[in-house]
C-alpha cells in the first residue's frame, strides 16, 4: 500500500482526499502496468476508459460553466496516482489536459463547447504543438509561419516531438504571425487533424514507447476563428499553459518515484541475503531512507506550487520550475536506487523498475528541460533580490 499520509497536509481539502481515494480504487481495478504492445491503440483505449470513468472532466474547464477553472491540485493528484499505476495511463490523461490547455484558458465559449465537450468525455484526443526542429526550450524561436490571407491564415512549416502526434483529433498549434520579433510575433490556432495541408511527416520512437510525431504543414489553411486569443498573444498563452501543467509533470515523476519505493520495500523485505532479509542491511536501509526523503521533499514542492496556483497566484513560474526540476531529478535517483536493489531483475526487460527507469528520463526534458528550469529559478530569484 503506497504512503498516503501526504493527503493530510494542509495543501488539500476534503474534496482532494475524496478524489484520491476514488481514483485509487478505480485505477486498481482498471489500469494495469506493463507492455501495451500497440501504443496508439492503447492510448485510445486509455483515453476512452478515463472518459467513461469521469476523470477527464478534471483535464479541462467545463464548457457549460463560465466560472469553472482548472484545479491544479486535482490535476497533480490524478497524474501522481496514474503514474504510480502505469506511465501510459498518466500520459493519456496528461495530454488531454495539456493539449486543450490553451482552449481551457483562452478559448471562446464556442471553441470550448466544440472541443472540450469531446476531450473531457474521451471522445477526441488532443495535442500541444509547440516544439520545432530548431526550437525546443527556446519557445520564442519559432519558424512555423502563419500568413494572413483573407478570412484565413495559411500555415507552413514543421513541428516535432509532438505527443499524441499521429493519433490526435485536434492540435493547438503555435505559429509566427509576425506582429513583432521573437516572442511578440507568435499566435496559436486550433487545427483539427483532418485539415488539408497537415500531415504526419514522421513517427518518432523513444525508449519508453509513446505516440510522438513530426508534423508537416504545407499550405494548411485555417479560418481566423481558429485563433485562440488575439494575434501576437501566442507566447503569453504558451507560458500560461505551462505555468499550470508544469507542476503536473513533477507530480507524474512523484508517482513514478513512489512506485519505485514500493517495489523496493517489497523486494528488500521478501528477499534474503546472507541469511537475513535485505532490509536488515544498513546499505539497503540507507537507500530506502534516501528514497523516502527525496519523495517527501519533492511532494512538498509539487503541492506547494499547485496550492499557490489554486489560491489565485497570477504566475507560479518559479515555484513550478522548482517542483519540476527537483521532482524529476530526484525521481531519476530514486528509480536508479530501486534498480540497484533489484539487482539483475532490475534491468530485466518488462520488470516494473526497468520500465520506470525508461519512463522517467523524458520528464527531465519535456515541458522545459532541467537546465532551463534552473535558468527560470535563477532569473526570478535575482529579480526578487
C-alpha positions, 0 to 999 in steps of 0.5 A: 500500500503506497504512503498516503499520509501526504493527503493530510497536509494542509495543501488539500481539502476534503474534496482532494482526499475524496478524489484520491481515494476514488481514483485509487480504487478505480485505477486498481481495478482498471489500469494495469502496468506493463507492455501495451504492445500497440501504443496508439491503440492503447492510448485510445483505449486509455483515453476512452476508459478515463472518459467513461470513468469521469476523470477527464472532466478534471483535464479541462474547464467545463464548457457549460460553466463560465466560472469553472477553472482548472484545479491544479491540485486535482490535476497533480493528484490524478497524474501522481496516482496514474503514474504510480499505476502505469506511465501510459495511463498518466500520459493519456490523461496528461495530454488531454489536459495539456493539449486543450490547455490553451482552449481551457484558458483562452478559448471562446465559449464556442471553441470550448463547447466544440472541443472540450465537450469531446476531450473531457468525455474521451471522445477526441484526443488532443495535442500541444504543438509547440516544439520545432526542429530548431526550437525546443526550450527556446519557445520564442524561436519559432519558424512555423509561419502563419500568413494572413490571407483573407478570412484565413491564415495559411500555415507552413512549416514543421513541428516535432516531438509532438505527443499524441502526434499521429493519433490526435483529433485536434492540435493547438498549434503555435505559429509566427504571425509576425506582429513583432520579433521573437516572442511578440510575433507568435499566435496559436490556432486550433487545427483539427487533424483532418485539415488539408495541408497537415500531415504526419511527416514522421513517427518518432520512437523513444525508449519508453514507447509513446505516440510522438510525431513530426508534423508537416504543414504545407499550405494548411489553411485555417479560418481566423476563428481558429485563433485562440486569443488575439494575434501576437498573444501566442507566447503569453498563452504558451507560458500560461499553459505551462505555468499550470501543467508544469507542476503536473509533470513533477507530480507524474515523476512523484508517482513514478518515484513512489512506485519505485519505493514500493517495489523496493520495500517489497523486494528488500523485505521478501528477499534474503541475503546472507541469511537475513532479509535485505532490509536488515542491511544498513546499505539497503536501509540507507537507500530506502531512507534516501528514497523516502526523503527525496519523495517527501521533499519533492511532494512538498514542492509539487503541492506547494506550487499547485496550492499557490496556483489554486489560491489565485497566484497570477504566475507560479513560474518559479515555484513550478520550475522548482517542483519540476526540476527537483521532482524529476531529478530526484525521481531519476535517483530514486528509480536508479536506487530501486534498480540497484536493489533489484539487482539483475531483475532490475534491468530485466526487460518488462520488470516494473523498475526497468520500465520506470527507469525508461519512463522517467528520463523524458520528464527531465526534458519535456515541458522545459528541460532541467537546465532551463528550469534552473535558468527560470529559478535563477532569473526570478530569484535575482529579480526578487533580490 
